Amino acid sequence: MAREDVLVTADWAEENLDTPGVVFVEVDEDASAYDYGHIKGAVKIDWKDDLQDPIRRDFVNQEQFSQLLSERGIANDDTVVLYGGNNNWFAAYAYWYFKLYGHEDVKLLDGGRKKWELDAREVTADVVKREATNYIAKPLDWDLRAKRDEVEAAIGAKNLIDVRSPDEYAGRLLAPAHLPQEQSQRAGHIPTALSVPWSKAANEDGTFKSEAELRELYVGEAGLDEDKATIAYCRIGERSSHTWFALRELLGYTDVKNYDGSWTEYGSLVGVPIALGDEPGTK
Amino acid sequence: MSDSCAAPDQDAALPASVDIEKETVLTGTVVNDEGELVQGAYVRLLDGSGEFTAEVVTGEGGQFRFFAAPGKWTLRALSRYGDATGEVEADRGLNETKLAVSR
């Protein structure tokens, strides 16, 4: 897969704001960002209210996803361009959903909201209303999603990539430095997981690094084994979607899964192995 | 409690639970060439080795805030008015920095 099949530049986006069949979707956890200003014509998806099941700890199922996209006026054959704040974490997370549920043509806006704003490109607070569609999602593609038993079995057998900050990896922190410490019962990382913070895959303006830089990062520096399958995880699965995108969509590794249970699940499991400190540890 | 990894509102007052005697808070404002507060600037916290640690977006007051540890930090502001870099030798308590962005 080529970069231009999965990423669009801000220039391309600006030229295609009114192109029929191209739908821009802003994905944020902070809905006020969209209301304050968004790319012209973009609809909004709230990562929590729209993408998580309201009761069970899981994300929306096939029917719920179909209903969401139908309400937003997105058709099965539309080209969907996702963007958002936080260096596209939530947009990458939504991209993973679109792939999980079999959407054909979905892309990320490289740099997301950040690059758009830094370039001083136009945003609007206009209300966007698209006519409802009858979207039909495909069954969830389990080739892209890892569950906890599979993760435990992958210790020492597959590439595990921990994309949290080095302090979270080592067990010195349970959450990123700008948040209260919370949730999982134990600190540390999954034994044998390689530490490659998500931020290393991005430039400071939020765009993805080049494929050559990414390959050097994962294979050259971190020691990812290209002959093995890979599972990426973080704390709750959105930062790891960003890395999943870099590995599968940009570098073209075919067997890459995102473990959305991530550390909040793994760090609370009874009896599983955990490694502490800056080294991957052994099986 | 936050469910995600994104940054909280940067204009909000320090939560009462934050003990300023114990915490190391890096805070400050982003201003442009004209001295005006810049809303929507991206402020990145880099550790002593230049490694990315966290990023927040300034609100109406142009303010940013990080909870870190004593030591050397780099603050990097990106905005539509340009960029700025500031070095901080942080101690416990409030450490204030003004970042003046320009092209």
Boltz contact constraints between the chains, C-beta under 6 A:
constraints:
  - contact:
      token1: [A, 29]
      token2: [B, 4]
      max_distance: 6.0
  - contact:
      token1: [A, 29]
      token2: [B, 6]
      max_distance: 6.0
  - contact:
      token1: [A, 86]
      token2: [B, 6]
      max_distance: 6.0
  - contact:
      token1: [A, 114]
      token2: [B, 42]
      max_distance: 6.0
  - contact:
      token1: [A, 117]
      token2: [B, 40]
      max_distance: 6.0
  - contact:
      token1: [A, 118]
      token2: [B, 78]
      max_distance: 6.0
  - contact:
      token1: [A, 118]
      token2: [B, 80]
      max_distance: 6.0
  - contact:
      token1: [A, 120]
      token2: [B, 80]
      max_distance: 6.0
  - contact:
      token1: [A, 176]
      token2: [B, 5]
      max_distance: 6.0
  - contact:
      token1: [A, 177]
      token2: [B, 53]
      max_distance: 6.0
  - contact:
      token1: [A, 177]
      token2: [B, 54]
      max_distance: 6.0
  - contact:
      token1: [A, 178]
      token2: [B, 7]
      max_distance: 6.0
  - contact:
      token1: [A, 178]
      token2: [B, 54]
      max_distance: 6.0
  - contact:
      token1: [A, 178]
      token2: [B, 66]
      max_distance: 6.0
  - contact:
      token1: [A, 179]
      token2: [B, 2]
      max_distance: 6.0
  - contact:
      token1: [A, 182]
      token2: [B, 1]
      max_distance: 6.0
  - contact:
      token1: [A, 199]
      token2: [B, 52]
      max_distance: 6.0
